[in-house]
């Protein structure tokens, strides 16, 4: 993933939680318009705060904009580290219909 990617679909699963350090967390799983597109997303902090309870619901159509970010991952069994590219959600837009 070299640049921002936009993924559109219908919210199939919506889960809310509160992280003791980062605040609101929203987990979204989409039924995407494009087959095999990335379909699970995590909104944290200010971005999650933009969508209080009731503003996002299962069945709504949304467009998610993601940006690649490289994170260091630690193998718990061996202690070895490696870099892994993950998608970080930078914007969510609720679409009509």
N, C-alpha and C positions, 0 to 999 in steps of 0.2 A: 504494500500500500504506500504509494509515493506522495500522494496529495490528498486533499479532502475528498471524501466520498459521500454521496447522498444516497440514502436507501429509503424507499417508500413502501408502506404496507399498512395492514390493519393490526391493531393491538390485540394479540391473542391471549396474553397473560400480563397482568400488572401486579406488582408486589411493592409495598412500601415498608420502610424500616427507618430507624434513626440510629446512626453511627455515633458513639459517644464522643468522637473526635471531629468528625466531618459534618455532623448534622443529618439533614434529610438525605435519604437514599431511595431511588426508585429503580426497580428492575423491570425492564420491558422485554417481552418476547413478541416478535412480529410475524405475521403471516405475510411475507414479502411479495411484492409484485414480480420480482425477478427470482427465478428458481436458483437455489444454492447461494443466495446472497447472505451475508452476515445477518443474523436475525435476533441476537440477544444483546441487549444494551443496558448499561448502568449509568444513571444520572446521579451526580453527587453535588453536595454543597449548594452554591448559588443557582446552578442550573436546575437542580431538583426543587429548590425553593420557589422557582417561577411557576411551579405546577402544584399548588396546594390541593388537598383532598377534594375530589369531585371535578377537577379540571381535565384530568385524563381518565378515560374509562376504556375497558375492554370493548372492542368493536369499532373504536375511532380510527380514522385513517390519519397517519402522521408521516412526516418526512424527517429522518434523522440524518444529521451531518456529523461525520466522524473524521478525526485527524489521527494519523499514525503517531505512535509514541513508543520509543524503545525503553523497555524496563529490564532491570536485572532480576533474574529468577534464580532462586536457590533450590537445588535438589535436596529435599529433607533427608533422604537416605544417605547420600554421599557427601553432601556439603559443597559439591561443585556448583559453580555459577555459570550462567549463560545469559545472553541477551535474547529477549523475545519481543517481537513487535506486536503491539496491541492497539485496538481502535479506541480512542477516547472521544466520547460524545461532546461536541462543541455547540450544537444547537438542535432544537426540536421545534417543528412547526406542525400545528394541527391543521389538517386539510378538510375542506368541505366534502360532505358525502362520503 
